[in-house]
Amino acid sequence: MADEKGAAAYFATNWRRDSPTLTTDGQPRVLNWMRQRLCPDLAIDLGTANTLVIIQGEGIVLNEPSVVALQKGTRRVLGKGAAVGKLAKQMLGRTPESITAVRPLKDGVITDFEQCEAMLRYFIQKASRHVKGMRPRVVIAVPGGITPVEKRAVFNSAERAGAGRIYLIEEPRAAGIGAGLPISEPIASMVCDIGGGTSDVAILSLGEIVVSESVRVAGDKLDGAIVDYMKQQFSLKVGTQTAEQIKIRLGSAFPLEQELTSDIRGLDTISGVPRKAVVTSEEVREALNPQLESIVGCVKSVIERCKPELVADIVDTGMVLTGGGALLRGLDRLMHEQLGIPVRIADEPLNTVARGAAICLEHLSEWQERFETIENAA
């Protein structure tokens, strides 16, 4: 797990030691221990592209695509509710007329409540062990810019899927904790989390988000930009999964020392027959540039709205990139050139938010009042 010194300090301010036999929420420690054995708590990174589930003390136990396969014309999940995740993603763009594969989340928010519930139920049952009738407490990381209505959708879907007490934490805060940033100290810590549906940028200090902004431009929009570019420049129709592979193989945000090329296969939009085209990393970079400019613009906006004292800290401390988008070649160099501050990529950026949510889970009894629940949701 990543460096947890910053996370430890984050929780230290509210750490109670009133009784060696009671947890900080007043529950006997032995009962809390028994509860964890019978129904362990969960941390969930509910992402547009992938969902990660962590069991307290066991690490990541599930990492699967946020996809559900349905019988076309119905709301029934195939395989008696088991055509979810990896199995369902294999069907995207490859299903016969009788099957449709859907993604219940778009741009970081739930767009299909029923299927999100089915997906969460499957993931919770697959990842956790619990005695019948008991419901696990769950910490869920969500984009920082979602509305109260969208938050309530997360609460309702998770509750119907089998979760008990539900706590929400903003993804940039979870990312900062998971990256080991000293967010509890009176200095600025800046994080940019680029996921599948949203890019969340935040500056944190003294355990709170000082300034934040979320833009619905991230991995999916980058894939879509490649699909459009291939059609316009090569008259070649490719699917989103092929576009994702192009992004992984050729994608970059900054000129490479040695540019790459690859044969891309698709459907000729003019002749209507399959063919291939040779595509270079420079061309893919050209396709991605407009979307990357939107993300950089979001970062600049956050910095401009920050107090001068904290901006002065960022000049030294810089920014940490997390999420799958952080893996795009040269993105840290592009950010450094555009912003003039140090930029680094977190260790295992795909797991940073989930790691942060898991650390929150470990300190849930001490810090639960700071998380958002259905009662105090704005």
Secondary structure, DSSP 8 states (H G I E B T S, - for coil): ----HHHHHHHHTT---S-TTB-TTS-BHHHHHHHHHHS--EEEEE-SSEEEEEETTTEEEEEEES-EEEETTS--BHHHHT-BTHHHHTTTTT--TTEEEE-SEETTEES-HHHHHHHHHHHHHHH----TT----EEEEE-TT--HHHHHHHHHHHHHTT--SEEEEEHHHHHHHHTT--TTSSS-EEEEEE-SS-EEEEEEETTEEEEEEEES-SHHHHHHHHHHHHHHHH-EE--HHHHHHHHHHH-BSS--SS--EEEEEEEETTT-SEEEEEEEHHHHHHHHHHHHHHHHHHHHHHHHTS-HHHHHHHHHH-EEEESGGGGSBTHHHHHHHHH-S-EEE-SSGGGHHHHHHHHHHHTHHHHGGGSB-TTT--
